[in-house]
Amino acid sequence: MHELLFLVQMKLEELGYNKTLEKFRTDNNLTGFDTGRIVAEHKERYVVLTELGYFDAEITGNMRFTAKSRSDFPAVGDWVAVATFNSDFAVIHKIHPRSSVIKRQAAGQYVDIQIIATNIDYAFIVQALDRDFNINRIERFLTICNSSGIRPIIILTKTDLLDMQQITEITADLKVRIKNVPVIAISNTTLEGFDNLKNIIRKGKTYCLLGSSGAGKSSILNNLSGRINMRTDAISSSTGKGKHVTSHRELFVLENGGILIDNPGMREVGITDDGIGLEKTFDLIVTLATKCRFKDCSHTNETGCHVIEAVENGELARASYENYLKMLKEKVYFDTTAAEKKRKERIFGKIIKNYKKSYGKDLQ
């Protein structure tokens, strides 16, 4: 059975279950089902953890038939109502409402959305302090967290590769662009900084690891749990990066009671933002924009643009400004493309409906 997870039976409250979820269960007549949480997903096959233990699970045919998009399928972190059979198999009948959803544009696509994890309280944005360090990428992860209402915490890894002065300088540069977000520097090799990391992990709260491949996410999981849950390969001599071998999302319960979701590395972090995430991540730009001469200012070449003025006088980092414009452009393109897709789907739906209305009787 699910050998990577070390607890076999536990109370639902230890997995983050609360009164809101219980109210939904009773209000929707789901008391005849067991309640569990999705801890792993493998191509629409799932592992669910309940008070009875772990179960391999599938969704019902009705759930599959009525699903309008990928978001209607279970994801790691979801609470579900399940019917259990024999000792290790279950069928998922209902997904409980999600308190939060971390999502991005599906890799290589502009319309489809990929759910990374659900019901997350905190996100650990993991970035290595090597040559792959990239504040622009951190701002992208911040945006998807802020869009979901999830509290971000930045974890800087591989401190053993730099001296204290270098770490201080990088951290200072980071805090110039990103304010009011906790930053913790650690080493997965020497374990320096892990006491600070452990101190912020609370029992019953769910944390999600986000970051690029080789940033050290699985090593963090291994060090926090005190056991080898995920295999990590050696550092590549040609790239200087770890060969991350996490192939799927998975939820782990730590010995101190915290709940941690590990994810495969993400190079593409396309945003599906509704505007809130960008506004919160780039709050200085939003504030400056209120003083622009024109209400519809694009902040690119207009006279009287306070955003451009702030860049020129050093109040706003040029790199942050350029990253904001790039992400805003992506958001507009995504919204436009998604709206066009929905329009075509509505037209096609009407065609099918009219066809059935006109020829339905002849087909019976």
Secondary structure as UniProt FT lines:
FT   TURN            3..4
FT   HELIX           12..15
FT   HELIX           19..27
FT   TURN            28..29
FT   TURN            31..32
FT   STRAND          34..42
FT   TURN            43..44
FT   STRAND          45..50
FT   TURN            51..52
FT   STRAND          53..59
FT   HELIX           61..66
FT   HELIX           70..72
FT   TURN            76..77
FT   STRAND          79..85
FT   TURN            86..88
FT   STRAND          89..95
FT   STRAND          101..105
FT   TURN            107..108
FT   STRAND          113..118
FT   STRAND          122..128
FT   TURN            131..132
FT   HELIX           135..148
FT   STRAND          151..157
FT   HELIX           159..161
FT   HELIX           164..177
FT   STRAND          183..185
FT   TURN            188..190
FT   TURN            192..193
FT   HELIX           194..199
FT   TURN            203..204
FT   STRAND          206..211
FT   TURN            213..214
FT   HELIX           217..225
FT   STRAND          232..235
FT   TURN            237..239
FT   STRAND          242..244
FT   STRAND          250..253
FT   TURN            255..256
FT   STRAND          259..262
FT   HELIX           276..281
FT   HELIX           283..289
FT   TURN            290..291
FT   TURN            295..296
FT   TURN            303..304
FT   HELIX           306..312
FT   TURN            313..314
FT   HELIX           318..363
//
